[in-house]
Amino acid sequence: MDIQVFTNERLKFARFYYSEAVKPFKSIIGLIEDEQPPYVPVYDESGEPQFIYEWVQAKDGIEAVGLASVSMLSSALQLYMNGWLDREEERPGVRLVKRKGNNGWFHALKDAIEHHGVDFTQCPIDVDVLEQMVLARNRTQHSDDITSNSVRHLRKDLNKFQSHVFVSPSDVAIVNSGNTFSWVRVYVDESTFNNVADTLEVFCTWLEKQHWT
């Protein structure tokens, strides 16, 4: 089975899903900010921003699409790495390697692949980006704040990395301060999503070559 072909199809769908799913939310935000129907302001002496609830909901919608799309990427990575090992270990005389560990599936699968002779120091991408992607996906599945639609990072996850992929530019100062009492949301915009999808595709292409060498 050509697992890379199927992986690329998953990445293609994730890109399609993201680009199409954010459109209605972006449209709402644009209509509100341009004061277009049905979001035409009416006279109001309160001075409160009109349609702020709808604007926030649309922003949350874009954020939710980003988180869902990252989950698709994480799933594609896990399936590809398992598929790579399945194929490798079907070879005569190749010993099966443990695929579970205390540090999560990504490290367990990476260690298993390394056992079969792959040198990740030669990988053309920053493998930390993939780990951050997996951790971001995990946070979407284990949200712990009922008061917000946003998902926040765990401090221990942030402390693992020198640079952070899924952090808003406005939150970088909070991360660098080391303030354990301030929460930092898992942030995915269009540029972040596309860059991570491209990184994952390059990684799978490189790892595919390692199987055939």
C-alpha positions as CSV (number, residue, x, y, z in Angstrom):
1,M,0.0,0.0,0.0
2,D,1.3,3.5,-0.9
3,I,0.6,5.1,2.5
4,Q,2.1,8.4,1.4
5,V,-0.6,8.8,-1.3
6,F,-3.3,8.3,1.3
7,T,-1.6,10.6,3.7
8,N,-1.4,13.3,1.1
9,E,-5.1,12.9,0.4
10,R,-5.8,13.4,4.1
11,L,-3.7,16.6,4.1
12,K,-5.4,17.8,0.9
13,F,-8.8,17.3,2.6
14,A,-7.7,19.1,5.8
15,R,-6.5,22.1,3.7
16,F,-9.8,22.1,1.8
17,Y,-11.8,21.8,5.0
18,Y,-10.0,24.7,6.7
19,S,-10.3,27.0,3.7
20,E,-14.0,26.4,3.1
21,A,-15.1,26.1,6.7
22,V,-13.8,29.6,7.7
23,K,-15.5,31.4,4.9
24,P,-18.9,31.9,6.5
25,F,-17.3,33.2,9.8
26,K,-15.0,35.5,7.9
27,S,-18.0,36.8,6.0
28,I,-19.9,37.6,9.2
29,I,-16.9,39.5,10.6
30,G,-16.5,41.4,7.3
31,L,-20.2,42.4,7.2
32,I,-20.2,43.5,10.8
33,E,-17.0,45.6,10.4
34,D,-18.3,47.1,7.2
35,E,-21.8,47.7,8.7
36,Q,-23.5,45.8,6.0
37,P,-26.9,44.0,6.1
38,P,-28.0,42.3,8.3
39,Y,-25.5,44.0,10.6
40,V,-26.4,47.6,10.0
41,P,-26.1,49.6,13.3
42,V,-29.2,51.3,14.7
43,Y,-29.4,54.3,17.0
44,D,-28.4,53.3,20.5
45,E,-27.6,55.6,23.4
46,S,-25.8,52.9,25.4
47,G,-22.6,53.4,23.4
48,E,-22.0,49.6,23.5
49,P,-20.6,48.0,20.4
50,Q,-23.4,46.6,18.3
51,F,-23.3,43.0,17.1
52,I,-20.4,42.3,19.4
53,Y,-21.9,38.9,20.4
54,E,-22.1,37.9,16.7
55,W,-18.6,39.1,16.1
56,V,-17.1,37.1,19.0
57,Q,-19.1,34.0,17.9
58,A,-17.6,34.3,14.4
59,K,-14.1,34.7,15.8
60,D,-14.7,31.6,18.0
61,G,-15.9,29.8,14.9
62,I,-12.7,30.5,13.0
63,E,-10.7,29.3,16.0
64,A,-12.8,26.1,16.3
65,V,-12.2,25.4,12.6
66,G,-8.5,25.8,13.1
67,L,-8.5,23.4,16.1
68,A,-10.5,20.8,14.2
69,S,-8.1,21.1,11.2
70,V,-5.1,20.6,13.5
71,S,-6.7,17.4,14.8
72,M,-7.0,16.1,11.2
73,L,-3.3,16.8,10.7
74,S,-2.4,15.0,14.0
75,S,-4.5,12.0,13.0
76,A,-2.9,11.8,9.6
77,L,0.6,11.9,11.2
78,Q,-0.3,9.1,13.6
79,L,-1.8,6.9,10.9
80,Y,1.3,7.5,8.6
81,M,3.8,6.7,11.3
82,N,2.0,3.5,12.3
83,G,1.6,2.6,8.6
84,W,5.4,3.2,8.1
85,L,6.1,0.8,11.0
86,D,3.6,-1.8,9.8
87,R,5.3,-1.9,6.4
88,E,8.8,-1.9,7.8
89,E,8.0,-4.8,10.2
90,E,6.5,-6.9,7.4
91,R,10.0,-7.4,6.1
92,P,11.5,-10.9,6.8
93,G,13.6,-11.0,9.9
94,V,12.5,-7.5,11.1
95,R,11.7,-7.5,14.8
96,L,8.5,-5.8,16.1
97,V,9.1,-2.8,18.2
98,K,7.0,-1.5,21.1
99,R,4.8,1.4,20.0
100,K,3.6,2.7,23.4
101,G,5.3,4.7,26.1
102,N,4.9,7.1,28.9
103,N,5.5,10.2,26.8
104,G,2.6,9.8,24.4
105,W,2.2,8.1,21.0
106,F,4.3,10.6,19.1
107,H,7.5,9.9,21.0
108,A,6.7,6.1,21.2
109,L,6.3,5.9,17.4
110,K,9.4,8.1,16.8
111,D,11.5,5.9,19.0
112,A,10.2,2.8,17.2
113,I,11.1,4.3,13.9
114,E,14.5,5.3,15.2
115,H,15.0,1.7,16.2
116,H,14.7,0.7,12.6
117,G,17.6,2.9,11.7
118,V,16.1,6.3,10.9
119,D,18.2,9.3,12.0
120,F,15.9,12.1,12.9
121,T,18.8,14.5,13.3
122,Q,18.9,14.4,9.4
123,C,15.2,15.4,9.1
124,P,14.8,18.5,7.0
125,I,12.1,19.9,9.2
126,D,11.9,20.9,12.9
127,V,10.4,17.8,14.5
128,D,9.4,19.9,17.5
129,V,6.7,21.5,15.2
130,L,5.0,18.0,14.9
131,E,5.1,17.5,18.6
132,Q,3.6,20.8,19.2
133,M,0.9,19.9,16.7
134,V,0.1,16.7,18.6
135,L,0.0,18.6,21.9
136,A,-2.3,21.2,20.5
137,R,-4.6,18.5,19.3
138,N,-4.6,16.9,22.7
139,R,-5.6,20.1,24.3
140,T,-8.7,20.4,22.0
141,Q,-9.8,17.0,23.4
142,H,-9.2,17.9,27.0
143,S,-10.5,21.5,27.4
144,D,-10.8,22.4,31.1
145,D,-12.5,25.9,31.0
146,I,-16.3,25.9,30.7
147,T,-16.4,29.7,30.6
148,S,-14.7,30.0,27.2
149,N,-14.7,28.4,23.8
150,S,-11.0,28.9,23.6
151,V,-8.6,26.1,24.5
152,R,-5.5,26.8,26.6
153,H,-2.0,25.4,26.6
154,L,-0.6,23.6,29.6
155,R,2.3,25.4,31.1
156,K,4.4,22.2,31.1
157,D,3.8,21.9,27.3
158,L,4.9,25.5,26.7
159,N,8.0,25.0,28.8
160,K,9.3,22.2,26.5
161,F,10.0,24.5,23.5
162,Q,12.1,27.5,22.8
163,S,9.7,28.8,20.0
164,H,6.0,28.2,20.0
165,V,3.9,27.4,16.9
166,F,0.4,27.6,18.3
167,V,0.7,30.9,20.3
168,S,-0.8,34.2,19.2
169,P,1.7,37.0,18.7
170,S,-0.2,38.9,21.4
171,D,0.5,36.1,23.9
172,V,4.2,35.7,23.3
173,A,5.1,38.1,26.1
174,I,3.0,36.1,28.5
175,V,4.8,32.9,27.5
176,N,8.2,34.5,27.8
177,S,7.4,36.0,31.2
178,G,6.9,32.5,32.7
179,N,3.8,33.6,34.5
180,T,2.2,30.4,35.6
181,F,-1.1,32.2,36.6
182,S,-1.8,33.6,33.1
183,W,-3.4,31.2,30.6
184,V,-2.4,31.1,26.9
185,R,-4.8,29.9,24.3
186,V,-4.0,27.4,21.6
187,Y,-4.0,29.7,18.6
188,V,-4.4,28.6,14.9
189,D,-4.7,31.1,12.1
190,E,-4.6,30.4,8.4
191,S,-0.8,30.9,8.1
192,T,-0.1,28.7,11.1
193,F,-2.3,25.9,9.8
194,N,-0.9,26.0,6.2
195,N,2.7,26.1,7.5
196,V,2.2,23.1,9.8
197,A,0.4,21.2,7.0
198,D,3.4,21.9,4.7
199,T,5.8,20.8,7.4
200,L,3.9,17.5,7.9
201,E,3.9,16.8,4.2
202,V,7.7,17.4,4.0
203,F,8.2,15.1,7.0
204,C,6.2,12.3,5.5
205,T,8.1,12.6,2.1
206,W,11.4,12.5,3.9
207,L,10.4,9.5,6.1
208,E,9.1,7.7,3.0
209,K,12.5,7.9,1.4
210,Q,14.1,6.4,4.6
211,H,12.0,3.3,4.1
212,W,13.3,2.7,0.6
213,T,17.0,3.3,1.4
